[in-house]
Amino acid sequence: FFLSKARMLSAAASYNAVPPVYAPPQAGEPAAASASSSSSSAPQSAAQAKLEALKARLSAARQSNHKEAVEEDRRNKLGPEALKRERAEKAWEKKKGEAAAETETDKLLGMTAADAAASHDKRDKKQRRGKEVWYDGYNK
């Protein structure tokens, strides 16, 4: 019994002595020091690659779950009336944006060359007049 317990203690001590798996160098740590402590130059085994892929998927799932939890908490705090109002506002903004794009397109498609030239001249005249009024208003 004593011998097996000693073996377990020595096995635990040797297990803790194993260097950690490759980790990217920290901000204050030089890259050469971390590369010498682990064998990052050797290709990863299939099991290590699979473990890294699973860790990446777990991290992505954790982040996605956190976003959903925050959104659910926000919805719970707002209440049904506020959510209904928010959905109506989003629908109205979407409809307003689509209508504005359509009317601008229709306006441009329905304009003749003569109308475009007249509109351009009118806009130029307004800009020139605005500059003159500003200059005269402040430099009397």
N, C-alpha and C positions, 0 to 999 in steps of 0.2 A: 504494500500500500504506500509506504513512504517513497519507494523508488518511482512509482508511477506519478506521484504528485510532483516530485522533483523534475521528472521529464516534462510534465505539463508546464511547469514554471519556466523551464529553459526553452521550451517550444514557444511560449508566449513572449518571452524576451527576444527570441530570434525573429519572431513574426513582426514585432514592433520595430525591429532594426532594419527592416526592408525599406529601401528608399521609395518615396511616393511615385505614383505614375506621373508621366510628363505633364507639366502644367505650364502654360505660357508665362513668360517672365513678367513680373510685376513692374509697376512704373519706376520704382527706385532701384530695382535689381538689374544688373547687367545681364545681357543675353548669354554671354560666354559662361558665366557661373552656373546658370540653370542648365545649360546644355551639357556641361561636364558631369553633373550629378545624376542625370538620367540618360538612358540610351535613346534619345529622340532621333538619332540619325538612322537607326535600324528601322525597317518597315514594321508597322503594327501587325500583330497577328489578326486573324479573322475574328477571333473572340473580342479583342480590344476594339477593333473597328466597329463591330456590332454594338458593343457597349457604348461607345462614343455616339453612335447614331441613336441609340435608345435614350441616352441622356439628353441629346438635342431635342428629340421628340417630346420628352418629359418636360423640358424647360418651355418649349413652345406651348404645350398643353397647359402648363401652370400659368403662363402669361395670359393665354386666352381665357382661362377660367377666371382669373382675377378681373379681367376687363368685364366679363359677363356678370360677375358678382357685384362690381361697382355699379354697372348699369341697372341691375335688378334692385339694388339698394336705393338708387336714385328714383326709380319708378315707384317703389314702395313708399318713399317719403313724399313724393308729389301727390299721390292720390289719383283716383280715376278721373275726376273732373279736369285737373291740370293736364293729364296725359291726353285726354280727348281734345282739349284746347290746343295742345302742342301738335298733335297729329293734324288738326284742321289748319293750323298756321303753316306747317310744312307743305301740305297739299296746296294751299293758296299760293305760297311762294313758288312752288313748282309750276302751277298753272299760270301764274303771272309771268314767270320767266319764259315759258313756252309761247305765250301769247305775244310777249314783247318781241321775241325773235321772229315770229311769223309776221307781225305787222311791219317790222323793219324790212323784211325780205319782200313782202308784198308792195311796200312803198317804193322800194328801189326798182322792182320789176315793172311797176306801173308808170314810172317816170320816163318822159321823153327827153331827148337831147336838149331841146329848147328849154324845157322846165329845169333840167339840171344846170344849164348855164345861167338861167335867171336866178336860181337859188344860190348858186355860187357867187354871183355878182352881189346879191343882196347881203350875203354873209360877209363878204369882203368890205362892203360899204359900212356895215355895222361895226366891224372891227376898226376900220380907219376912224370913224366918227368917235368911237369910244376912246381911242388913244388921244384924239385932239381935245376932247372934253376933259380928260384927266390932266393933260398938260396945261390947258388954259385954267382949269380950276385951281391948280396949286402954284402957278407961276404968274400971278397978276402983278 
